[in-house]
Amino acid sequence: MEVLYEDNHIIIVNKRPGEIVQGDKTGDPTLVDAVKQYIKEKYSKPGNVFLGVAHRLDRPVAGLVVFARTSKALARLNSMFANGEVHKTYWAIVGKGKVTAEGEPSLFTHWLTRNEKQNKAYAHDHEVPGSKKAQLRLSCLATSDRYQLVEIELLTGRHHQIRCQLAAIGCPIKGDLKYGAPRSNPDGSISLMAHAITFVHPVSHQQIHLEAPIPEDTLWQTLAAMAKKS
């Protein structure tokens, strides 16, 4: 666990792929537990430590997760996320040739349905019974011989939205077998990260902007370096 920002009201950490934010049926250790233990030890907190979950990332996804350290901050963060006041951008690696050339972002709209048993979302070109509208903006940042680095801005927050919509337009995320990638990543991750987050602090009202470190993986590093130069 890597802490990137903390104060009396919030703490922001860089989640590793494979970590789960909250407990599930696997019973595996959670990021919530790790952050609570970190706070307890650093500040010599007696008893239980309060930690509020304002949003989540899928288990195979890396990147920024914001937690609340007070109930006041949690209530305000929940409202901010619900009202679209927290601006998040994601980076993903997809196969080359599946996304438009580098330049202005493209808007994609689908209607998603969810299969609970499969823990999977399905994209439709038009509204169907039980579907929810999903929108994102997608732009290409860099292109290598076989892959493209893309940036995603979510305009809605649906289950597996990025993974499902990218698969629907013919560019499943590298390593994402559930959504059509041809092979897995060696570490079981998918090549998707919550790269940056910008919001007004729920208590101090200061502007917060953070970017997650690029994964040490060679392909991530290469494409990110290309994006920086362009």
C-alpha positions as a printed Julia matrix, in Angstrom:
230×3 Matrix{Float64}:
   0.0     0.0     0.0
   1.32    3.42   -0.99
  -0.09    6.55    0.65
  -0.01    9.55   -1.7
  -1.92   12.09    0.4
  -3.31   12.29    3.92
  -4.68   14.81    6.38
  -7.13   14.7     9.28
 -10.13   14.13    7.0
  -9.07   12.1     3.96
  -6.39    9.66    2.85
  -5.58    8.75   -0.77
  -3.68    5.58   -1.59
  -2.3     3.92   -4.71
  -4.03    0.55   -4.97
  -2.08   -2.36   -6.41
  -3.78   -4.7    -8.9
  -5.09   -7.74   -7.09
  -6.03   -5.86   -3.92
  -9.7    -5.67   -3.02
 -11.01   -2.42   -1.58
 -13.64   -4.01    0.68
 -14.33   -7.56    1.84
 -15.98  -10.07   -0.47
 -16.82  -13.77   -0.46
 -13.13  -14.7    -0.89
 -12.35  -13.47    2.62
  -9.03  -12.07    1.37
  -7.33   -9.18    3.2
  -8.66   -5.8     2.08
  -7.25   -2.38    1.32
  -9.6    -0.95    3.96
  -7.98   -3.17    6.59
  -4.49   -2.17    5.46
  -5.28    1.55    5.59
  -6.92    1.22    9.02
  -3.85   -0.57   10.35
  -1.58    2.1     8.85
  -3.56    4.88   10.59
  -3.73    2.95   13.85
   0.03    2.43   13.95
   1.12    5.85   12.65
  -1.12    7.84   14.99
  -1.22    5.36   17.9
  -5.01    5.21   17.67
  -6.7     3.18   20.42
  -9.68    1.02   19.57
 -11.33    0.89   16.16
 -10.27    3.26   13.38
 -12.97    4.95   11.29
 -12.45    4.7     7.54
 -15.18    5.53    5.05
 -15.27    4.14    1.51
 -16.41    6.77   -1.0
 -15.73    4.77   -4.19
 -14.12    1.53   -5.35
 -11.9     0.02   -8.03
 -12.23   -3.47   -9.46
  -9.81   -6.0    -8.01
  -7.52   -6.28  -11.1
  -7.33   -2.48  -11.53
  -4.6    -0.26  -10.08
  -4.59    3.4    -9.09
  -6.02    6.07   -6.85
  -8.57    5.35   -4.14
  -9.9     8.07   -1.81
 -10.97    7.2     1.73
 -12.6     9.39    4.39
 -11.12    9.53    7.88
 -14.16   11.28    9.38
 -17.91   10.84    8.98
 -18.16   14.5     7.97
 -15.72   13.99    5.11
 -17.44   10.76    4.05
 -20.88   12.38    3.79
 -19.47   15.2     1.66
 -17.38   12.87   -0.52
 -20.4    10.65   -1.16
 -22.35   13.69   -2.3
 -19.46   14.92   -4.46
 -19.05   11.58   -6.22
 -22.81   11.31   -6.76
 -22.99   14.81   -8.23
 -19.98   14.43  -10.54
 -17.83   16.88   -8.59
 -14.86   14.51   -8.49
 -13.0    14.44  -11.81
 -11.22   11.13  -12.48
  -9.23   10.03  -15.5
  -8.17    6.48  -16.25
  -5.39    5.12  -18.44
  -5.6     1.79  -20.24
  -3.51   -0.22  -22.67
  -5.43   -1.71  -25.61
  -4.51   -3.4   -28.88
  -3.18   -1.21  -31.69
  -5.49   -0.09  -34.45
  -8.67   -0.41  -32.41
  -8.89    3.25  -31.36
  -8.96    6.43  -33.42
  -5.7     8.26  -33.99
  -4.19   10.57  -31.4
  -6.13   13.81  -31.1
  -9.51   15.0   -29.88
 -11.38   12.61  -27.55
 -14.37   10.65  -28.86
 -17.63   10.23  -26.95
 -19.08    6.73  -26.65
 -22.6     5.93  -25.42
 -24.02    2.51  -24.6
 -26.77    1.06  -22.43
 -25.41   -1.51  -19.99
 -27.11   -4.48  -18.39
 -25.57   -6.5   -15.6
 -25.48  -10.24  -15.01
 -25.02  -10.72  -11.28
 -24.13  -14.42  -11.5
 -21.39  -13.78  -14.04
 -20.35  -10.5   -12.39
 -20.27   -9.04  -15.87
 -21.81   -6.13  -17.78
 -23.14   -6.2   -21.33
 -23.28   -3.23  -23.7
 -26.17   -2.43  -26.04
 -26.41    0.17  -28.79
 -29.88    1.23  -27.64
 -31.93    1.2   -24.47
 -33.2    -2.23  -23.46
 -35.22   -3.35  -20.4
 -33.15   -3.05  -17.22
 -30.32   -1.13  -18.89
 -28.55    1.99  -17.69
 -27.05    4.66  -19.91
 -23.24    4.73  -19.9
 -21.02    7.41  -21.4
 -17.28    7.97  -21.56
 -14.76   10.03  -23.5
 -11.8     8.22  -24.99
  -8.6     9.61  -26.44
  -5.37    8.02  -27.65
  -2.19    9.23  -25.92
   0.49    7.03  -27.51
   0.9     4.18  -30.0
   3.57    1.47  -30.17
   4.01   -1.42  -32.6
   1.26   -3.5   -30.99
  -0.5    -1.36  -28.4
  -2.1     1.98  -27.68
  -2.26    3.95  -24.45
  -5.67    5.56  -24.07
  -7.15    8.01  -21.58
 -10.72    7.59  -20.38
 -12.99   10.13  -18.73
 -16.1     8.61  -17.21
 -19.29   10.63  -17.55
 -21.35    8.0   -15.71
 -20.44    5.4   -13.11
 -21.64    1.92  -14.06
 -20.49   -1.55  -13.06
 -17.4    -2.51  -15.12
 -18.22    0.44  -17.38
 -14.77    1.07  -18.86
 -14.03   -2.61  -19.35
 -17.4    -3.27  -20.95
 -17.52   -0.21  -23.22
 -13.97   -0.61  -24.5
 -14.74   -4.24  -25.34
 -17.93   -3.12  -27.09
 -16.0    -0.82  -29.45
 -13.52   -3.56  -30.3
 -10.64   -2.71  -27.98
 -10.69   -4.86  -24.84
  -8.14   -3.9   -22.21
  -4.89   -5.84  -22.28
  -5.16   -8.81  -19.92
  -8.93   -8.53  -19.43
 -10.03  -12.07  -20.31
 -13.56  -11.45  -18.99
 -14.11   -8.79  -21.64
 -12.42  -10.38  -24.63
  -8.65   -9.91  -24.28
  -6.84  -12.8   -26.03
  -4.48  -13.55  -23.13
  -3.98  -12.68  -19.47
  -1.26  -10.55  -17.92
   1.36  -12.57  -16.02
   0.38  -11.04  -12.66
  -3.37  -11.45  -13.2
  -3.91   -7.7   -13.54
  -5.64   -5.89  -16.36
  -3.89   -2.91  -17.95
  -6.23   -0.29  -16.51
  -5.4     2.27  -13.83
  -7.14    5.15  -12.1
  -4.49    7.61  -13.17
  -5.54   11.04  -11.89
  -8.11   12.65   -9.63
  -9.08   16.28   -9.08
 -11.58   17.61   -6.57
 -12.17   20.29   -3.96
 -11.31   19.02   -0.48
 -14.59   18.24    1.32
 -13.57   20.12    4.48
 -10.7    22.55    3.77
 -12.07   23.4     0.28
  -8.56   23.37   -1.17
  -8.04   22.06   -4.69
  -6.63   18.52   -4.68
  -4.97   17.01   -7.75
  -3.06   13.74   -7.68
  -1.6    11.39  -10.28
  -0.77    7.76   -9.57
   2.74    6.49  -10.33
   3.0     4.59  -13.6
   3.31    0.82  -13.03
   6.87   -0.48  -13.25
   5.89   -2.78  -16.11
   8.03   -2.07  -19.2
   5.11   -1.57  -21.57
   3.41    0.88  -19.22
   6.65    2.82  -18.81
   7.34    2.91  -22.55
   3.89    4.1   -23.56
   3.73    6.67  -20.75
   7.1     8.09  -21.83
   5.83    8.35  -25.41
   2.7    10.13  -24.21
   4.77   12.61  -22.24
   6.83   13.52  -25.31
   3.84   14.01  -27.6
